[in-house]
């Protein structure tokens, strides 16, 4: 399975924001729903907190898609 690197600026990003940035979901409402349904994993572990802070190297998986938090630049 291919993992897309998605650059983020600053010290990291919240999980809900990253799901949208990485095009894993289309809206904040969809992000909230898929997290509540237990469909998202961070670094191989189930995660349901929209506000979870992600840093460079974290891998988010939703369904068959995966994206890694990358450093900008």
C-alpha positions as CSV (number, residue, x, y, z in Angstrom):
1,X,0.0,0.0,0.0
2,X,1.4,3.4,-1.0
3,X,1.6,6.1,1.7
4,X,1.3,9.7,0.5
5,X,3.5,12.3,2.3
6,X,1.5,15.4,3.1
7,X,3.6,18.4,4.1
8,X,2.4,20.5,7.1
9,X,3.8,23.7,8.3
10,X,4.6,24.5,11.9
11,X,4.9,22.0,14.7
12,X,2.1,19.7,13.6
13,X,-1.6,19.5,12.9
14,X,-4.8,18.2,14.5
15,X,-6.1,14.9,13.2
16,X,-9.4,16.3,11.9
17,X,-7.6,19.0,9.9
18,X,-5.1,16.5,8.6
19,X,-7.8,14.2,7.3
20,X,-9.1,17.1,5.2
21,X,-5.7,18.3,4.1
22,X,-4.7,14.8,2.9
23,X,-8.0,14.5,1.0
24,X,-9.0,11.4,3.1
25,X,-12.3,13.1,3.8
26,X,-14.2,16.0,2.2
27,X,-15.3,18.0,5.2
28,X,-14.9,18.5,8.9
29,X,-18.3,16.8,9.4
30,X,-17.2,13.8,7.6
31,X,-14.0,13.7,9.6
32,X,-16.0,13.8,12.9
33,X,-18.2,11.0,11.7
34,X,-15.5,8.6,10.5
35,X,-13.5,9.2,13.8
36,X,-16.7,8.6,15.9
37,X,-17.2,5.4,13.9
38,X,-13.7,4.1,14.7
39,X,-12.6,4.0,11.1
40,X,-9.3,5.9,11.5
41,X,-6.0,4.6,12.7
42,X,-2.9,6.6,13.6
43,X,0.4,4.7,13.6
44,X,-1.6,1.4,13.4
45,X,-3.8,2.2,16.5
46,X,-7.5,3.1,16.4
47,X,-8.1,6.8,17.1
48,X,-11.3,8.7,17.7
49,X,-10.1,12.1,18.9
50,X,-10.4,14.8,16.2
51,X,-8.0,17.1,18.2
52,X,-5.2,14.5,18.4
53,X,-2.0,16.3,17.7
54,X,0.0,14.8,14.8
55,X,3.7,15.4,14.2
56,X,6.0,14.7,11.2
57,X,6.2,10.9,10.6
58,X,2.8,10.0,12.0
59,X,0.8,7.8,9.6
60,X,-2.9,8.1,9.3
61,X,-5.0,5.4,7.7
62,X,-8.7,5.6,6.7
63,X,-10.1,2.7,4.7
64,X,-7.5,1.7,2.0
65,X,-5.8,5.2,2.0
66,X,-2.9,6.2,4.1
67,X,-1.1,9.5,4.5
68,X,2.1,10.4,6.4
69,X,2.6,13.8,8.1
70,X,5.6,15.3,6.4
71,X,7.7,18.4,7.3
72,X,7.2,21.3,5.0
73,X,10.1,22.4,2.9
